[in-house]
Amino acid sequence: MKRNKPSMTARKVALNIVTLGSQPGMDTVLPHGIVDATARLLVASGAAGERTVRLARSPRMIAVYEAFDWMLPGQFEAFAHRKAFCEQQVRDSISSGATQVLVLGAGYDTLCCRLAPEFPGVRFFEIDHSATSSLKQKGIAALGASENLHLIAEDLGERELSDVLRTNANWDVTAQSVILAEGLVMYLATEAVQSLFRQCAASVGQGSRIAFSYIPSGEDGRPDVGRWTGLMLWLQRVVGEPWLWSIRPEELSSFLQQHGWREAPELIKGGNRYGVEFFAVAVV
Ligand SMILES: C[S@@+](CC[C@H](N)C(=O)[O-])C[C@H]1O[C@@H](n2cnc3c(N)ncnc32)[C@H](O)[C@@H]1O
């Protein structure tokens, strides 16, 4: 990962969400308000220019994204399902008593900015590399920050999450919390993923959950996204954000157990696989 440069993949996900707003039928899948909020955040942060965002809103861009689906089948619309899955997990957790929301590798995701004013009694936290986080900070400041939203600039490959949270005066390690790791764990080395799950478990109170997306492993143990896996792995390396971690879905439960969590598929309301990614939830 190029640490000194804002994440290209985070920008791509955000622009994809803006285009999904023009895709017929996606309004019933995408969380309410996400398209406009993402478009505003991209421009206010400087992550994308007004012209780029206007182009992303154009229905013509749908054809472009759909053309790329030959490489990652179904991935264009999968981002809408991923956002819906994450928002559902956060809303369900808050309904069941969670008072802290932590989004790891948040990129230009707008969940915390949208939900923080709606739930003033809940504390929202985001962590990302400083290059991406500082752009986001700028965008949020321009759009109007909420007192209960905290942006933390850290490299989770360099500094332990438990240390980051322990030294943050606003984070309570005993509070019921929900952690999101959406489109993140594939970018971390195996030891970093194992350690991340253990540290998450050690940083939250009873009844907490973690929701995340992951890429399945193929027979050779590498991430498997179908026929064009080799090309995708190469492209990810070229943009400086290589895919490093994946797991077979049938091995996930025991992996989670070894690292402090119990897989809880009963907490997933829709499907658990869209495009090339799986969605999973675990509880402490
Ligand atoms: C594919 S983007 C996903 C962004 C966001 N979760 C979403 O789905 O819209 C991955 C994000 O993880 C962040 N990331 C990757 N490795 C990281 C690390 N070691 N520490 C902190 N953030 C990291 C990147 O900067 C980027 O914003």
PDBQT file of the ligand as one rigid body, heavy atoms in Angstrom, charges set to zero:
ROOT
HETATM    1  C1  LIG A 301     -10.983  -0.717  -0.785  1.00  0.00    +0.000 C 
HETATM    2  S1  LIG A 301     -10.822   0.657   0.250  1.00  0.00    +0.000 S 
HETATM    3  C2  LIG A 301     -12.356   0.493   1.111  1.00  0.00    +0.000 C 
HETATM    4  C3  LIG A 301     -12.819   1.778   1.725  1.00  0.00    +0.000 C 
HETATM    5  C4  LIG A 301     -14.127   1.664   2.491  1.00  0.00    +0.000 C 
HETATM    6  N1  LIG A 301     -14.066   0.666   3.536  1.00  0.00    +0.000 N 
HETATM    7  C5  LIG A 301     -15.267   1.368   1.547  1.00  0.00    +0.000 C 
HETATM    8  O1  LIG A 301     -15.602   0.196   1.391  1.00  0.00    +0.000 OA
HETATM    9  O2  LIG A 301     -15.823   2.310   0.980  1.00  0.00    +0.000 OA
HETATM   10  C6  LIG A 301      -9.662   0.097   1.487  1.00  0.00    +0.000 C 
HETATM   11  C7  LIG A 301      -9.344   1.163   2.528  1.00  0.00    +0.000 C 
HETATM   12  O3  LIG A 301      -8.540   0.559   3.533  1.00  0.00    +0.000 OA
HETATM   13  C8  LIG A 301      -7.502   1.455   3.869  1.00  0.00    +0.000 C 
HETATM   14  N2  LIG A 301      -6.363   0.678   4.368  1.00  0.00    +0.000 N 
HETATM   15  C9  LIG A 301      -5.712  -0.342   3.735  1.00  0.00    +0.000 A 
HETATM   16  N3  LIG A 301      -4.695  -0.776   4.493  1.00  0.00    +0.000 NA
HETATM   17  C10 LIG A 301      -4.722  -0.035   5.635  1.00  0.00    +0.000 A 
HETATM   18  C11 LIG A 301      -3.912   0.018   6.801  1.00  0.00    +0.000 A 
HETATM   19  N4  LIG A 301      -2.867  -0.791   6.949  1.00  0.00    +0.000 N 
HETATM   20  N5  LIG A 301      -4.215   0.916   7.775  1.00  0.00    +0.000 NA
HETATM   21  C12 LIG A 301      -5.263   1.757   7.633  1.00  0.00    +0.000 A 
HETATM   22  N6  LIG A 301      -6.064   1.771   6.541  1.00  0.00    +0.000 NA
HETATM   23  C13 LIG A 301      -5.797   0.898   5.556  1.00  0.00    +0.000 A 
HETATM   24  C14 LIG A 301      -7.175   2.179   2.572  1.00  0.00    +0.000 C 
HETATM   25  O4  LIG A 301      -6.494   3.416   2.785  1.00  0.00    +0.000 OA
HETATM   26  C15 LIG A 301      -8.570   2.353   1.978  1.00  0.00    +0.000 C 
HETATM   27  O5  LIG A 301      -9.176   3.554   2.378  1.00  0.00    +0.000 OA
ENDROOT
TORSDOF 0
